[in-house]
């Protein structure tokens, strides 16, 4: 295993909740009315500006929620990686207990030689001395801007990854040999706005979210019969996904931002038609015979509880997941007798 791969395992120890929760908890919420800045706003402010993709996970809020506490499997989340096990053994860090929040800023690559760039900041309880010792053993120590920086070069001579502590409770990972991107200043007055950061202001209070622009759909993509659907999909410019615990439930949402309100209305209508066909399909005997009772119950629950709304150019799918989803998932794992 090359050095860059080993480094990504260290990053996984601190950002694993992004991988675990990010795909599950992608939603869109109205901004919370709080008297002071939330932890999410505070941590996002530590990222450099201008990234088109932002990810945030408040793992502390997730693990303390009633929804998470209702999960039937209370065992620690297992990461099948010898490198992670070695990291835990050497540093005493366990992301499930010690990691509180993670933010990721991501820029697309401009060429094969300039791949996607990421900046990750993790916040939690770290044994700084032990992690620094472990990083020095696995990588190379450098000094930049008065900070200890640990570089992990790849065997293929691609850009290394860099790690540095911002303070005792925050550690940052940067793609590339320099941590300078961490300290990039805000855009000057009159410069183009930061669209992802602007959208993040509307999800303050969510336990997790991801904001990203939709990649362009090439002309001629899809079959001729799907041309109308392709055009509607092409009208969606941004996707915002997020989640927030509410009581025993998890409130989730997926929002698409279209280029105009007319297309947004068309997307909403299409989603309603698809949901209608989905409900009809679940009532078909041939369909129900091919699905397990648990899978059928989950699909019925999601289709029934889903709420599709539209406001101006935004279309939103809202779901409320109850702890019963855990029971159905466990049923799905149990082999039929």
TORKOL-4160 file (C-alpha; in steps of 0.2 Angstrom, whole numbers, padded with zeros to 4 digits, m for minus):
337
<pt num="1" X="0000" Y="0000" Z="0000"/>
<pt num="2" X="0007" Y="0017" Z="m0005"/>
<pt num="3" X="0010" Y="0032" Z="0006"/>
<pt num="4" X="m0004" Y="0042" Z="0000"/>
<pt num="5" X="m0016" Y="0027" Z="0003"/>
<pt num="6" X="m0010" Y="0026" Z="0021"/>
<pt num="7" X="m0012" Y="0044" Z="0023"/>
<pt num="8" X="m0030" Y="0043" Z="0017"/>
<pt num="9" X="m0033" Y="0030" Z="0031"/>
<pt num="10" X="m0027" Y="0043" Z="0044"/>
<pt num="11" X="m0039" Y="0055" Z="0036"/>
<pt num="12" X="m0053" Y="0042" Z="0037"/>
<pt num="13" X="m0050" Y="0041" Z="0056"/>
<pt num="14" X="m0054" Y="0060" Z="0057"/>
<pt num="15" X="m0067" Y="0062" Z="0043"/>
<pt num="16" X="m0075" Y="0045" Z="0043"/>
<pt num="17" X="m0091" Y="0052" Z="0048"/>
<pt num="18" X="m0092" Y="0062" Z="0032"/>
<pt num="19" X="m0092" Y="0045" Z="0023"/>
<pt num="20" X="m0104" Y="0037" Z="0034"/>
<pt num="21" X="m0116" Y="0051" Z="0037"/>
<pt num="22" X="m0114" Y="0062" Z="0021"/>
<pt num="23" X="m0122" Y="0050" Z="0009"/>
<pt num="24" X="m0136" Y="0047" Z="0021"/>
<pt num="25" X="m0139" Y="0064" Z="0028"/>
<pt num="26" X="m0140" Y="0075" Z="0013"/>
<pt num="27" X="m0154" Y="0088" Z="0014"/>
<pt num="28" X="m0160" Y="0105" Z="0014"/>
<pt num="29" X="m0167" Y="0115" Z="0028"/>
<pt num="30" X="m0173" Y="0133" Z="0032"/>
<pt num="31" X="m0160" Y="0143" Z="0042"/>
<pt num="32" X="m0162" Y="0141" Z="0060"/>
<pt num="33" X="m0166" Y="0157" Z="0071"/>
<pt num="34" X="m0152" Y="0156" Z="0083"/>
<pt num="35" X="m0145" Y="0171" Z="0093"/>
<pt num="36" X="m0127" Y="0166" Z="0089"/>
<pt num="37" X="m0118" Y="0157" Z="0076"/>
<pt num="38" X="m0120" Y="0138" Z="0076"/>
<pt num="39" X="m0105" Y="0126" Z="0077"/>
<pt num="40" X="m0107" Y="0123" Z="0058"/>
<pt num="41" X="m0106" Y="0142" Z="0053"/>
<pt num="42" X="m0090" Y="0143" Z="0065"/>
<pt num="43" X="m0081" Y="0128" Z="0057"/>
<pt num="44" X="m0086" Y="0133" Z="0039"/>
<pt num="45" X="m0078" Y="0150" Z="0042"/>
<pt num="46" X="m0062" Y="0141" Z="0044"/>
<pt num="47" X="m0062" Y="0134" Z="0026"/>
<pt num="48" X="m0055" Y="0144" Z="0012"/>
<pt num="49" X="m0068" Y="0153" Z="0001"/>
<pt num="50" X="m0073" Y="0149" Z="m0016"/>
<pt num="51" X="m0076" Y="0130" Z="m0016"/>
<pt num="52" X="m0090" Y="0124" Z="m0027"/>
<pt num="53" X="m0094" Y="0109" Z="m0016"/>
<pt num="54" X="m0096" Y="0110" Z="0003"/>
<pt num="55" X="m0099" Y="0095" Z="0015"/>
<pt num="56" X="m0103" Y="0097" Z="0034"/>
<pt num="57" X="m0107" Y="0084" Z="0047"/>
<pt num="58" X="m0110" Y="0088" Z="0065"/>
<pt num="59" X="m0106" Y="0070" Z="0071"/>
<pt num="60" X="m0109" Y="0076" Z="0089"/>
<pt num="61" X="m0127" Y="0081" Z="0085"/>
<pt num="62" X="m0130" Y="0064" Z="0076"/>
<pt num="63" X="m0123" Y="0053" Z="0089"/>
<pt num="64" X="m0133" Y="0062" Z="0103"/>
<pt num="65" X="m0149" Y="0062" Z="0094"/>
<pt num="66" X="m0164" Y="0051" Z="0099"/>
<pt num="67" X="m0165" Y="0044" Z="0081"/>
<pt num="68" X="m0147" Y="0038" Z="0082"/>
<pt num="69" X="m0149" Y="0031" Z="0099"/>
<pt num="70" X="m0164" Y="0020" Z="0093"/>
<pt num="71" X="m0153" Y="0010" Z="0082"/>
<pt num="72" X="m0153" Y="m0008" Z="0086"/>
<pt num="73" X="m0135" Y="m0011" Z="0084"/>
<pt num="74" X="m0126" Y="m0002" Z="0098"/>
<pt num="75" X="m0109" Y="m0010" Z="0094"/>
<pt num="76" X="m0095" Y="0002" Z="0088"/>
<pt num="77" X="m0095" Y="0006" Z="0070"/>
<pt num="78" X="m0082" Y="m0005" Z="0062"/>
<pt num="79" X="m0070" Y="0001" Z="0049"/>
<pt num="80" X="m0062" Y="m0014" Z="0040"/>
<pt num="81" X="m0045" Y="m0007" Z="0039"/>
<pt num="82" X="m0028" Y="m0013" Z="0047"/>
<pt num="83" X="m0022" Y="0005" Z="0045"/>
<pt num="84" X="m0036" Y="0012" Z="0054"/>
<pt num="85" X="m0034" Y="m0001" Z="0068"/>
<pt num="86" X="m0016" Y="0004" Z="0069"/>
<pt num="87" X="m0020" Y="0022" Z="0070"/>
<pt num="88" X="m0032" Y="0019" Z="0084"/>
<pt num="89" X="m0020" Y="0008" Z="0094"/>
<pt num="90" X="m0006" Y="0021" Z="0092"/>
<pt num="91" X="m0016" Y="0037" Z="0095"/>
<pt num="92" X="m0031" Y="0032" Z="0106"/>
<pt num="93" X="m0042" Y="0042" Z="0094"/>
<pt num="94" X="m0059" Y="0034" Z="0089"/>
<pt num="95" X="m0069" Y="0045" Z="0077"/>
<pt num="96" X="m0086" Y="0038" Z="0084"/>
<pt num="97" X="m0082" Y="0045" Z="0101"/>
<pt num="98" X="m0069" Y="0058" Z="0099"/>
<pt num="99" X="m0074" Y="0067" Z="0082"/>
<pt num="100" X="m0087" Y="0081" Z="0084"/>
<pt num="101" X="m0088" Y="0089" Z="0067"/>
<pt num="102" X="m0080" Y="0088" Z="0049"/>
<pt num="103" X="m0081" Y="0101" Z="0035"/>
<pt num="104" X="m0075" Y="0098" Z="0017"/>
<pt num="105" X="m0071" Y="0110" Z="0004"/>
<pt num="106" X="m0069" Y="0103" Z="m0014"/>
<pt num="107" X="m0063" Y="0110" Z="m0030"/>
<pt num="108" X="m0064" Y="0100" Z="m0047"/>
<pt num="109" X="m0048" Y="0096" Z="m0056"/>
<pt num="110" X="m0043" Y="0107" Z="m0071"/>
<pt num="111" X="m0033" Y="0093" Z="m0079"/>
<pt num="112" X="m0026" Y="0075" Z="m0077"/>
<pt num="113" X="m0011" Y="0083" Z="m0069"/>
<pt num="114" X="m0021" Y="0094" Z="m0058"/>
<pt num="115" X="m0034" Y="0083" Z="m0050"/>
<pt num="116" X="m0048" Y="0087" Z="m0038"/>
<pt num="117" X="m0042" Y="0097" Z="m0023"/>
<pt num="118" X="m0049" Y="0095" Z="m0006"/>
<pt num="119" X="m0047" Y="0104" Z="0011"/>
<pt num="120" X="m0054" Y="0094" Z="0026"/>
<pt num="121" X="m0055" Y="0101" Z="0044"/>
<pt num="122" X="m0060" Y="0090" Z="0058"/>
<pt num="123" X="m0065" Y="0096" Z="0076"/>
<pt num="124" X="m0065" Y="0085" Z="0091"/>
<pt num="125" X="m0054" Y="0078" Z="0105"/>
<pt num="126" X="m0037" Y="0074" Z="0099"/>
<pt num="127" X="m0021" Y="0068" Z="0108"/>
<pt num="128" X="m0010" Y="0080" Z="0098"/>
<pt num="129" X="0006" Y="0073" Z="0104"/>
<pt num="130" X="0002" Y="0055" Z="0099"/>
<pt num="131" X="m0006" Y="0060" Z="0083"/>
<pt num="132" X="0009" Y="0070" Z="0078"/>
<pt num="133" X="0021" Y="0056" Z="0083"/>
<pt num="134" X="0011" Y="0044" Z="0072"/>
<pt num="135" X="0010" Y="0057" Z="0057"/>
<pt num="136" X="0029" Y="0060" Z="0059"/>
<pt num="137" X="0032" Y="0041" Z="0058"/>
<pt num="138" X="0021" Y="0039" Z="0042"/>
<pt num="139" X="0026" Y="0055" Z="0033"/>
<pt num="140" X="0038" Y="0069" Z="0033"/>
<pt num="141" X="0039" Y="0084" Z="0045"/>
<pt num="142" X="0040" Y="0101" Z="0038"/>
<pt num="143" X="0038" Y="0119" Z="0044"/>
<pt num="144" X="0026" Y="0131" Z="0036"/>
<pt num="145" X="0019" Y="0148" Z="0042"/>
<pt num="146" X="0026" Y="0144" Z="0059"/>
<pt num="147" X="0016" Y="0127" Z="0060"/>
<pt num="148" X="0022" Y="0109" Z="0060"/>
<pt num="149" X="0016" Y="0101" Z="0043"/>
<pt num="150" X="0016" Y="0083" Z="0039"/>
<pt num="151" X="0018" Y="0078" Z="0021"/>
<pt num="152" X="0013" Y="0061" Z="0014"/>
<pt num="153" X="0020" Y="0059" Z="m0003"/>
<pt num="154" X="0012" Y="0046" Z="m0016"/>
<pt num="155" X="0023" Y="0033" Z="m0024"/>
<pt num="156" X="0017" Y="0039" Z="m0041"/>
<pt num="157" X="0024" Y="0056" Z="m0038"/>
<pt num="158" X="0008" Y="0065" Z="m0038"/>
<pt num="159" X="0004" Y="0079" Z="m0026"/>
<pt num="160" X="0006" Y="0074" Z="m0008"/>
<pt num="161" X="m0006" Y="0077" Z="0006"/>
<pt num="162" X="m0002" Y="0089" Z="0020"/>
<pt num="163" X="m0009" Y="0088" Z="0038"/>
<pt num="164" X="m0007" Y="0101" Z="0051"/>
<pt num="165" X="m0015" Y="0105" Z="0068"/>
<pt num="166" X="m0025" Y="0122" Z="0068"/>
<pt num="167" X="m0026" Y="0121" Z="0087"/>
<pt num="168" X="m0028" Y="0107" Z="0100"/>
<pt num="169" X="m0046" Y="0103" Z="0094"/>
<pt num="170" X="m0044" Y="0105" Z="0075"/>
<pt num="171" X="m0034" Y="0097" Z="0062"/>
<pt num="172" X="m0033" Y="0100" Z="0044"/>
<pt num="173" X="m0029" Y="0090" Z="0028"/>
<pt num="174" X="m0025" Y="0099" Z="0012"/>
<pt num="175" X="m0022" Y="0091" Z="m0005"/>
<pt num="176" X="m0005" Y="0097" Z="m0011"/>
<pt num="177" X="0012" Y="0101" Z="m0003"/>
<pt num="178" X="0007" Y="0118" Z="0005"/>
<pt num="179" X="m0005" Y="0123" Z="0018"/>
<pt num="180" X="m0007" Y="0140" Z="0011"/>
<pt num="181" X="m0024" Y="0136" Z="0003"/>
<pt num="182" X="m0030" Y="0135" Z="0021"/>
<pt num="183" X="m0027" Y="0153" Z="0024"/>
<pt num="184" X="m0034" Y="0161" Z="0008"/>
<pt num="185" X="m0042" Y="0177" Z="0011"/>
<pt num="186" X="m0060" Y="0181" Z="0008"/>
<pt num="187" X="m0064" Y="0188" Z="m0010"/>
<pt num="188" X="m0061" Y="0206" Z="m0012"/>
<pt num="189" X="m0075" Y="0219" Z="m0013"/>
<pt num="190" X="m0083" Y="0218" Z="m0030"/>
<pt num="191" X="m0077" Y="0200" Z="m0033"/>
<pt num="192" X="m0089" Y="0186" Z="m0039"/>
<pt num="193" X="m0099" Y="0179" Z="m0024"/>
<pt num="194" X="m0096" Y="0162" Z="m0016"/>
<pt num="195" X="m0112" Y="0153" Z="m0022"/>
<pt num="196" X="m0109" Y="0137" Z="m0011"/>
<pt num="197" X="m0106" Y="0147" Z="0005"/>
<pt num="198" X="m0122" Y="0158" Z="0001"/>
<pt num="199" X="m0132" Y="0142" Z="0000"/>
<pt num="200" X="m0124" Y="0135" Z="0016"/>
<pt num="201" X="m0132" Y="0150" Z="0025"/>
<pt num="202" X="m0149" Y="0142" Z="0022"/>
<pt num="203" X="m0145" Y="0126" Z="0030"/>
<pt num="204" X="m0137" Y="0132" Z="0046"/>
<pt num="205" X="m0144" Y="0121" Z="0060"/>
<pt num="206" X="m0144" Y="0105" Z="0049"/>
<pt num="207" X="m0134" Y="0091" Z="0057"/>
<pt num="208" X="m0127" Y="0086" Z="0040"/>
<pt num="209" X="m0127" Y="0094" Z="0022"/>
<pt num="210" X="m0119" Y="0093" Z="0006"/>
<pt num="211" X="m0120" Y="0107" Z="m0007"/>
<pt num="212" X="m0114" Y="0105" Z="m0025"/>
<pt num="213" X="m0116" Y="0111" Z="m0043"/>
<pt num="214" X="m0124" Y="0099" Z="m0055"/>
<pt num="215" X="m0111" Y="0094" Z="m0068"/>
<pt num="216" X="m0117" Y="0098" Z="m0086"/>
<pt num="217" X="m0126" Y="0084" Z="m0095"/>
<pt num="218" X="m0118" Y="0082" Z="m0112"/>
<pt num="219" X="m0129" Y="0085" Z="m0128"/>
<pt num="220" X="m0135" Y="0068" Z="m0135"/>
<pt num="221" X="m0135" Y="0060" Z="m0118"/>
<pt num="222" X="m0149" Y="0047" Z="m0115"/>
<pt num="223" X="m0161" Y="0039" Z="m0127"/>
<pt num="224" X="m0172" Y="0049" Z="m0139"/>
<pt num="225" X="m0187" Y="0044" Z="m0128"/>
<pt num="226" X="m0180" Y="0051" Z="m0113"/>
<pt num="227" X="m0176" Y="0068" Z="m0121"/>
<pt num="228" X="m0189" Y="0077" Z="m0110"/>
<pt num="229" X="m0182" Y="0070" Z="m0094"/>
<pt num="230" X="m0164" Y="0075" Z="m0099"/>
<pt num="231" X="m0169" Y="0093" Z="m0103"/>
<pt num="232" X="m0177" Y="0094" Z="m0086"/>
<pt num="233" X="m0162" Y="0086" Z="m0077"/>
<pt num="234" X="m0151" Y="0098" Z="m0087"/>
<pt num="235" X="m0161" Y="0113" Z="m0079"/>
<pt num="236" X="m0156" Y="0108" Z="m0062"/>
<pt num="237" X="m0141" Y="0119" Z="m0057"/>
<pt num="238" X="m0137" Y="0115" Z="m0039"/>
<pt num="239" X="m0141" Y="0101" Z="m0027"/>
<pt num="240" X="m0142" Y="0103" Z="m0008"/>
<pt num="241" X="m0144" Y="0088" Z="0003"/>
<pt num="242" X="m0145" Y="0088" Z="0022"/>
<pt num="243" X="m0152" Y="0081" Z="0038"/>
<pt num="244" X="m0158" Y="0086" Z="0055"/>
<pt num="245" X="m0164" Y="0076" Z="0070"/>
<pt num="246" X="m0181" Y="0081" Z="0076"/>
<pt num="247" X="m0187" Y="0072" Z="0091"/>
<pt num="248" X="m0186" Y="0053" Z="0088"/>
<pt num="249" X="m0186" Y="0056" Z="0069"/>
<pt num="250" X="m0173" Y="0061" Z="0056"/>
<pt num="251" X="m0180" Y="0075" Z="0045"/>
<pt num="252" X="m0171" Y="0073" Z="0028"/>
<pt num="253" X="m0173" Y="0083" Z="0012"/>
<pt num="254" X="m0166" Y="0084" Z="m0006"/>
<pt num="255" X="m0167" Y="0101" Z="m0015"/>
<pt num="256" X="m0164" Y="0104" Z="m0033"/>
<pt num="257" X="m0161" Y="0122" Z="m0039"/>
<pt num="258" X="m0167" Y="0125" Z="m0057"/>
<pt num="259" X="m0163" Y="0138" Z="m0069"/>
<pt num="260" X="m0180" Y="0146" Z="m0068"/>
<pt num="261" X="m0197" Y="0143" Z="m0059"/>
<pt num="262" X="m0206" Y="0136" Z="m0074"/>
<pt num="263" X="m0193" Y="0121" Z="m0075"/>
<pt num="264" X="m0194" Y="0119" Z="m0056"/>
<pt num="265" X="m0213" Y="0117" Z="m0058"/>
<pt num="266" X="m0211" Y="0104" Z="m0072"/>
<pt num="267" X="m0198" Y="0095" Z="m0061"/>
<pt num="268" X="m0210" Y="0094" Z="m0047"/>
<pt num="269" X="m0224" Y="0088" Z="m0058"/>
<pt num="270" X="m0213" Y="0074" Z="m0065"/>
<pt num="271" X="m0208" Y="0069" Z="m0047"/>
<pt num="272" X="m0226" Y="0068" Z="m0042"/>
<pt num="273" X="m0230" Y="0057" Z="m0057"/>
<pt num="274" X="m0215" Y="0046" Z="m0053"/>
<pt num="275" X="m0221" Y="0044" Z="m0035"/>
<pt num="276" X="m0239" Y="0039" Z="m0042"/>
<pt num="277" X="m0231" Y="0026" Z="m0053"/>
<pt num="278" X="m0220" Y="0020" Z="m0039"/>
<pt num="279" X="m0235" Y="0018" Z="m0027"/>
<pt num="280" X="m0245" Y="0008" Z="m0041"/>
<pt num="281" X="m0230" Y="m0003" Z="m0044"/>
<pt num="282" X="m0229" Y="m0008" Z="m0026"/>
<pt num="283" X="m0247" Y="m0013" Z="m0027"/>
<pt num="284" X="m0244" Y="m0025" Z="m0041"/>
<pt num="285" X="m0243" Y="m0043" Z="m0035"/>
<pt num="286" X="m0228" Y="m0047" Z="m0047"/>
<pt num="287" X="m0218" Y="m0033" Z="m0039"/>
<pt num="288" X="m0223" Y="m0038" Z="m0021"/>
<pt num="289" X="m0218" Y="m0056" Z="m0024"/>
<pt num="290" X="m0200" Y="m0050" Z="m0030"/>
<pt num="291" X="m0197" Y="m0040" Z="m0014"/>
<pt num="292" X="m0194" Y="m0045" Z="0004"/>
<pt num="293" X="m0208" Y="m0039" Z="0016"/>
<pt num="294" X="m0195" Y="m0027" Z="0024"/>
<pt num="295" X="m0190" Y="m0020" Z="0007"/>
<pt num="296" X="m0208" Y="m0017" Z="0003"/>
<pt num="297" X="m0212" Y="m0009" Z="0019"/>
<pt num="298" X="m0197" Y="0003" Z="0018"/>
<pt num="299" X="m0202" Y="0008" Z="0000"/>
<pt num="300" X="m0220" Y="0010" Z="0005"/>
<pt num="301" X="m0215" Y="0021" Z="0020"/>
<pt num="302" X="m0204" Y="0032" Z="0010"/>
<pt num="303" X="m0216" Y="0035" Z="m0005"/>
<pt num="304" X="m0230" Y="0038" Z="0008"/>
<pt num="305" X="m0221" Y="0050" Z="0019"/>
<pt num="306" X="m0212" Y="0060" Z="0005"/>
<pt num="307" X="m0218" Y="0077" Z="0002"/>
<pt num="308" X="m0213" Y="0087" Z="m0014"/>
<pt num="309" X="m0214" Y="0106" Z="m0013"/>
<pt num="310" X="m0209" Y="0120" Z="m0025"/>
<pt num="311" X="m0204" Y="0138" Z="m0021"/>
<pt num="312" X="m0198" Y="0149" Z="m0036"/>
<pt num="313" X="m0184" Y="0139" Z="m0044"/>
<pt num="314" X="m0182" Y="0127" Z="m0030"/>
<pt num="315" X="m0189" Y="0109" Z="m0029"/>
<pt num="316" X="m0188" Y="0100" Z="m0012"/>
<pt num="317" X="m0192" Y="0082" Z="m0007"/>
<pt num="318" X="m0194" Y="0081" Z="0011"/>
<pt num="319" X="m0194" Y="0065" Z="0021"/>
<pt num="320" X="m0196" Y="0060" Z="0040"/>
<pt num="321" X="m0188" Y="0044" Z="0044"/>
<pt num="322" X="m0194" Y="0036" Z="0060"/>
<pt num="323" X="m0184" Y="0024" Z="0071"/>
<pt num="324" X="m0195" Y="0010" Z="0063"/>
<pt num="325" X="m0183" Y="0011" Z="0048"/>
<pt num="326" X="m0170" Y="0002" Z="0059"/>
<pt num="327" X="m0182" Y="m0012" Z="0063"/>
<pt num="328" X="m0186" Y="m0014" Z="0044"/>
<pt num="329" X="m0168" Y="m0014" Z="0040"/>
<pt num="330" X="m0165" Y="m0027" Z="0053"/>
<pt num="331" X="m0179" Y="m0038" Z="0046"/>
<pt num="332" X="m0171" Y="m0036" Z="0029"/>
<pt num="333" X="m0155" Y="m0043" Z="0035"/>
<pt num="334" X="m0164" Y="m0058" Z="0043"/>
<pt num="335" X="m0164" Y="m0073" Z="0031"/>
<pt num="336" X="m0182" Y="m0080" Z="0028"/>
<pt num="337" X="m0185" Y="m0097" Z="0035"/>
